[in-house]
Amino acid sequence: MERKILVVDIGGTYVKLLMSRRVEREFVSGPRMGPAEFVDRFKQNVRGWNFDVASIGFPAPVRSGRIIRDPKHLGKGWVRFNFARALGIPVRVVNDAAMQALGSYHGGRMLFLGLGTGLGSALVWDKTLMPLELGDLPYPDGQIIENHLGIPGLELLGEKKWKREVAYAVTQLKKSFIADYVILGGGLVHRFRRLPKGIERGRNENALPGGIRLWETARDSRELKWRVL
């Protein structure tokens, strides 16, 4: 019997709820939403739905399924919050960029970069998903890279100069990670009509297949197919 998987994409503005049959609901998140408020709104919005397990993409560093730092754009109290206990079902939690990366993957060694409020990042290869925190890499004048490639950089540099900055930085990161290709996702990717060679356009909708893939099992085995570092 096939498992029914609920995919939860938690963002700084909205929480999106997606099922494998592509039903979608959403509710507002924001800087005041902590775990208790999330659970209340979640339970209200999934009434009438039947699902066995959940995949949760969360906008903060996650290690071994546990949040290790409060997110920049949500409320406090998330560190080590136990989603499975609170929701009463088996849950797999990963960084939100990592979940979208997994849904975008189509072989080889892939670097994912998500341009938005910050810079989401992940590396995928050989049944392995490695969430990254490249947004904190140092940049000139005491800055960090996400302040130049995300929304603050667009506002600071203007669109033309910002596009050149993104193209240069992404090309250098591709070389640094020896990636076969880069998926450039996030809300700002639509600003680019054309992308440099080896860089492909991502889609926010890929969070759904990414969440489903988290529960894939290896052939003839109950072990999960994907190893999340």
N, C-alpha and C positions, 0 to 999 in steps of 0.2 A: 504494500500500500504506500503510495507516494505521500511524503510529508508535505504539509501545507506550511509555507514559510512566509512570515511577515517581515518586511524590510522597513526599518525605521531610519530615516535620514535626518539627524538632528543638526540644524543650522542655527546661526545667530539671529535669524529673523523668523524662520518657520521650522516646524517639525513636519516632515512628510511621511505618510504611512502608505506603503505599497504592498500589494499582494502579487503572487506569481501570475494571476490573471489580469494584472495591471489596473486593478481598482486603486484609486488614490484618494486619500483625505489628507488634510493638513490643518495645523493650528499654529497660532502665533507663539513664538518663544521669547527671545529678547533678554536683556541684561538682568532682569529680575527673576528669571525662571531657574529655580533650583530643583533638586530631585523630587521633593514632595509635590510641587506644583506640576512637574512633568508627569508623574504617575497619575495624578488626578485627571489631567487633561487626556492622557493616553487612554485610560479606562473609559472615559466618556466617549471618545472617538472610535473605539473599536467594538462598541456594543453591536451584537448581531453578527460579528465576524467569527469564523472558525479557523484557527491556526494552531499548529503544533509547536513550532519553534520560532525564534526571532533572530534577525541579524540587525545590529545597531551600529550605525556610523556616527561617531562622536567627534566634535571639533576640538580635540585636545590630544596630547600624547597618551597612548594606551599601551600597556605592556601586560602580556599574559591575560588579556581580557579585563584588566583593571585600569581605570583612569588614574594617572599618576600626577596630573596637574590640572587645576581648575581652568576652564576655557576662558579666553579673553573676552568673549561676547555673550556669555551667559552668567547666571548667578553663581553663588558659592556653594560648597558642600558636596561637590561631585567626586572628590578624590576617594578612590576605592569603593565608590557606591556599587552595591550589588544589584544589578538589574534583574538577574534571574530570580532572586529571592523576592524582590518587589513586585515583579510581574507574574510570578508563579509558573513560569515556563522555562525550558532551556534557552539560553541566549548566548550568542557570540558577539562580542563587542570589539570593534576595530576603529581606528581613526577614520574620519569620514572621507578624507582624500584617498586613503588606502582602499576603502570599499569601492569608490568610483574607479580607482585604478584597476582593481581586479575585474570589474565589469567591462573595462575598455581593452583588456589584454587579448592579443591574438597571436601569441607565440614569440619566441626569441627573448631578448633581454630588453625590457621596456621601462623607461623612466616616465613617471606621471608628474605633471606640474599643474596645479590648479590656481588660476589667477582670480583673486577676489579681494575680500577685505584684507587677507594676508596671502600667504603662499603655501598651499597644500602640496605634499610631495610623497611619493612612494616609488619603490623599485620592485618589479615583478620578473621572475625568471624561474624556469624549471620547477613548477609547482610550489614556488616559494614567494611569499608576499612580505616585503620589508617596508613598514612605514618609516618615513623619514621626517626630520624637522629642519628642512633646508631654509625655511624662512628666517631662522636665527643666524644664518651665516653673516659674518661681518662685511660691511660695505664702507666706502670712504666717508670721512668726516664723522666717525663714530656711529654711523647708521647700521641697520641690518637690511638684508637684501629684500625682505618682503615690503619694506617701506618704499622701495623703488619700483618693484614689479607689481605690487597690488594697487588698490584704489588710491592710497596716499601718494604713490609715485605718479599716477596718472594726473592727479590734481596738481602736483608740484611741477611736473615737467611739461605738461601739455601733451596732447595725443601723439603728435609726430615724433617728438624726442623720446617719449615713453615707449613707443613701438620699437624704435631702434635699440633702446636699452634692453627691452624684453628679448628681442631677436638675438642680440649679442650674448646676454646672460644664459639663455636657454641653450644656445649652440655650445657654449663653454661647459655647461653642466652635462650635456649629452656626451661630450668628449671625456669629461672627468669620470663618469660612471660607465664608460665603454658601452653605452646603450645602442642597440640596433635602431631604435626610434624613440621619439618622445611623443606622448599624448599631452596636448596642451588643453586643459579644461578650465572650468570655473566660469563665473559670470562675465568676465572681461574678454574671453576669447572671441566673442562675436565682433569685437572691435577690429579684428584682422580679416581683411578680405582674402589675402594670400598669406601662406606660412612658408618659412624656409624649408628647403629639402630635408627630409628625415624627421619633420615635425608634423604631426597629424592633429586634427581638430577633435577634441573630446566632446561628450554630451553629458549633461547632468543626469539624463535618464539612465545612464549606465550604472548608477547606484543600485538599481533593481537587479540586473543580472549579477552584479558584484556580490550583493547580499545573498542571492541564491547559491552562487558558487561557494560561499563560505561553508555551506552544508553538504557539498558534494562529497561522496565517498569514493575511495579508490575501487577499481574494478574487482569484483569478487571479494570484497572486504568491507567491514563496517568502519574501518579507519577513515578519517577525514582526508580528502585528497590534497587540500591546500595547507601548507605549513606557514603559520603567521609568526614572524619573528618579533 
